[in-house]
Amino acid sequence: MRRRQPDRNVPARGAAGPGRRPRAARRVRGPHPAAEPPRRGPAVGVLTPTRLSPRRAGFLCDLHADLAASGVEFEWIIAVDGTRRRRVPDPIAADPRTRILQIGRQVGAAAARNLALGLARGAYVTSADDDDHLPAESLTTRLEAAMRHGVGWVAGALADLYGEKLTPSELRLPPGEVAPGDVWRAWGCPCLAFPVGPTTLLVETELLRRVGGWQGLPQAEDLGMVLSVTARTAGIMLDEVVYAYRKHAHQMTTSKEFGQLEPLVRHITYERGRLLAAPQVPGSPPPEPGTACPEVILRRPNEPPLVTSGPVVGAGLALLGYCCQFAAGRRCSPRLRGRGGQGWPICLLP
């Protein structure tokens, strides 16, 4: 059977022909894409690493309530560190301001925060642990200070939360402007309390990315982050409480494993701060701490003390579990002592 040939004199569908108007192109409703205003991201990104421990599920929901009442346009990036069987509570997952990063394998708090930082869309970021509390106006106070002063970071006072009781901690830096490097200089010694609460820091997102985020250590990773940021640019210290550590029986910082590594990671972090605060001139002498560091006595049980006049406790001594005590025989508080790798007492805090 022969196929019928199309009549070449008949115009194709939609084409113009004698006495016919060409079909108009389909009109797309809505404004032209070029006329749409650019999408504005949230003001603050809050980064929370978590392993979704059932013991902390209630605390995580409390933190969600804190953020919802903050009065700030935020995004909450929850980095789930190495667990697939546990799920983020439904009220949190249903919040459109929440973004859940399922890492899939356990990478630790530093890497989890850095992965979350890579997803942040806000102009500023801060970190909040899954068992802690953000007081009212915490984000607002820090964000307004950062924008008012035009600085790269803002920090504030810390508090301890025992049940419903909030106990403010001593402010270790005077409120006001903080020059680059002054946070490390105020630290003075790796066995002293760190002068800034790392989770109180609100920092420009691009600045934090520029300095590399959180340092790759199993703990004290946030101390290194603070030193990197505050060595790079000036900031503002507030005297208002902007963050609260919740005290409970299942804190990671109270574990035996945490105490074993604390002296070494503090030494590493202190040295990092010293190098960051050094003048950027080849051959320049290393900087000295801004506050007088007491003479440090290192001793091993049943051995004469080894006295050092420098501010840094040697990493090897910390690993061996030497006891760190201050001059004149003043010992560290037993409540704050940990146990070293060899079972000897080591100083964690003054």
N, C-alpha and C positions, 0 to 999 in steps of 0.2 A: 504494500500500500504506500503510495507516494505521499510525502508530507507536504502540507500546504505551505507555500512560500508567503511570508508576510508582505503585505502591500506597502511598498516603499513610499507611496504617496500619502499614507496615513501617518500623522505625527505620533511619536511615542507619548506615553502617558506623562502628563505634566509638562511636556515640551510645548513651545509656542508654535502655532500653525496659523494658516490663513484664517483670520477672523477669530482667533483664540488668544486669550491673554495668558501669559505664563503664570503658573501656580506660585503663589507667594510662599516664601520660606516660613516654616513653623515658628511662631513667636514664643520665646521663652519668657514665662512670667517671672516677676521679681526684679530687683535691681541688678544692674550689671555688676559682676564680681569686683571690678575696679572701683566701683562706687561704695562698696561695703567698707566700713571702718575696720582697721586691723584688730584682731582679737587681743584683748589685754589679759595677761596672766594674773594669777593671784598675787597678792602683796607679799605673802610669807609662805614659804614651804617648811613644814615641820616633818623632820625625819625621825622615824622610830624603828630601830631594829628589834626583832622579837622572835622568840622560839615558841610562842603561843602556849606557854606553860599553863595548865588548868588552874594552878595556884594564883596566876596573875591575871586571869580573864576579867575578874571584877575590877582590878586596877586599870586595865586597858579601857574598859567601858567608862570608868571615871575620867580618864584622860580625854576620851572622846567628848564627854560632857563639858570638860574644861574648855576645850577648843571651840565647841559649839557656842559657848557663852562668851567668847573672847571679843566679839564685836569687830573682828578683822577678817578681811577676805583672805582665806588661807586654803592651802591644799595639804593634806596629810598623807605622806608616803610611808606606808608600813612595809618594811623589808622583812619578809618572813624567812628566817635563817635556818634552812635545812630541815624543814618538816613538811610532809605532804599530807599526813593523816589528820592533822588538826586544821581547823578553819577559823578564820577571823569571825568574831560574833556577827550575826546577821544585821543588827542595827548599825554597826560600823561599816560593814561591807555595802549596805544599801545607801549610805550617804554619798552623794555625787562628788563631794569634796575629798573623798578618800580614794587613794590609788594604792592597790596592793601589788607589791613586787614579790612573786613567788620564786625564790632563788633556786630551790631544788636540792641544794646540798649545803652543808654547814660550812660557812666561810668566816664566822666571827663577826664581832660588832663593828670593827674598823672597816672591813670590806663591805659589809652590809650597808653601812652608812654611805660609803663612797659610791656604791651602786645606786642607792637612792638619790644621792646628790646629782648623778648623771641624768636623772629624770626630772629634776626640779625645774619648774617654770617660773617661780616667783623671783622677784628682784632681790629678796633676802631669804635666808634660810636659818633655821635653828634646829636643835636636836632635843628630843624628849624621850626618856626611857619609858618602857612599857609599864613600870610600876610607880611612877612619880606623879607629881601634881603641879599644875600650872595655876598660880593664883589669878584672881580676877584682874583684868587690865594688864596682864603680863606682856602679851604680844603688843598691845596698843602702846604701852609706855615705852617699850624699847623701839618700836617702829617710829613713833613720833620723835623720839630723841635722835635717831639716826637721820631722819629727814630734816629735822630742824638744824642740826649741827653739820650735816653733810659729811659724816665720817663713815669709814668702812665697817666699823663694828661697834656694838653697844653691849655692855654686860651689866649685871646688877647683883644684888645681894642674894644669898642663899638662906634657906631655912630647913630645919628638920621637921618632919611631920610624924608625930606619934599619935596614931588614932585620929582624933579630930583636933589635937593641939599642935599649933604651929609655933616652933621655937626658932627665931632668927639667929643666924650665925654672925660672928664678928666680921665686920668689913675689913679686909686686909689691904685694900688700896683706898686712898682718899677719893671721894666722889669728885667728878669733873673730868677734864681731858687727860688722857693718858698718852704719853709720847711713845713712839716706836721703841721697843726693847725694854720699856719700863716694867712690864709684867715679869720678864725673866729676872731683872735686877731686883725686883721686890721679893722674889722667891728666896734667894740667898743661899739655899742649901737643899740638896735633893731629899733630905730626910725631914724637911720642914713642910708644913701644910702649903699647898699650892695657893697662890694669892687670888685666883679667879675661879669661880665655879664654871667648868667648861660648858655645862648645859644652860648656863645663863647667857651665853654668847649668841647674839643675833648678828649675822655677818652678811655682807653682800655676796650673792651667789657666785658672781664671776671672780671675786677676790678669793673665795674659798677654793674654787676650782683652780685658780692660778697657783696657789701654794700647795696644791696636791691633796687637799682634804685631810682625812685622818691618817696618822702614821700607822704603818703596818706592824703593830705590836699586839700581842694577845690581851693586853690591858694597858692602862695609861695612854691609850691611843688618842684620847681627847685632850690630854695635856700637851702633847706634841702639836696637835692642831691649833690650840690656843696660842702657843709660842710662835708658830709659823705666821698666823694671822697678825698677831699684835707686834711682831717684829717688822712687818711689812709697812704698816700704816698706823696712824693715830686713831684713837677711839675714845669712847665716853664710858665712864663708870658711874652707875646710878646707885643711890643708897636705898632704893625701894627693893623689897623682896620680889623677885620675878620667877623664882623656881624653888620647889620644895622636894627634898629627898624623903621618900616615904620609908620609915623604919619598920621592918617586919622580919620575920624569922627566916625567910627564904631569899635574902639578898645575896647576890653573887659575891659581893665584896667581903662577906663574912666567912667565906669558905677557906679551908686550909690551903687549897691550891693557889688561891689568890695571894695569900701572904708569902708563899715561897718565891714568887717572881717579882714581887713589888719592889724590893731594893734595886734589883738590876734594871728594871724598866724605868725606874725613876732616875737612875744614873744616866742611862741612855738619853732620856728625855732632857735632863738638865744639860748634858753636853750639847745636844742639838740646839737648845736655846742659847747657850753660850756662843756657838758658832754663828747662829743667826744674828746675834747682837753685835758680832765683831764688825769693825770698820771694813768697808769694801775696798781696802787698799792693800796691795801685796806687801808683806813684811810687817804689817802693823801688829802691835802686841795684842794678845787676847784681852777682852774686856774683863773688868773686875765686877763682882757683885755690888749692887748699890747699897745693900745693907750689910752690916758687919755679921759675919758668920762665926759662931763660937768655935773654939778649938774642939776638934773631934777626936775622941779616943776610941780606937779600935782594939778590942782584945778578944782573945780566944780563951775559953775556960782553962784555968790553972796555968796561964801564961802571963808574963808581964805585958802591960799595955803598950801598944804602938801608937804614938801620938803624931798626928798630922796637923799642920797649920792651915792646909788648904781647905776649901769648902766642899770638895767632892769626895765622896766615899768611893774607893776603887771598886770596879765591877767585880774583879776577882775575889776581893774580900767579901763582898755582898754574897757572891755565889757560895763561898765557903761557910757562910753563916756566922760571920763575926758579929759580936754584939756592938752596936753603936750607942755610945753614951756621950753626953756633953762634958765639958771640962768641969773640974771641981767635984767630980764623982756624982753629978746629978744624973740619975738614971731615967730612962724613958718610963712612961706610965705603963704598968703591967697590963692595963686594960687595952692598950694600943699595940702590944707586942704580938708579932706573929712567930711562926716556927720556921726556921731555915731548912735548907735541903739536908743538912747534917743533924737536925734536931736542936741546934743551938738557937737561943733567942736573938732576934734581929729587930732593929728599930724600924717601924713603918712610919710613924708620925711623931712629932715632939710631944 
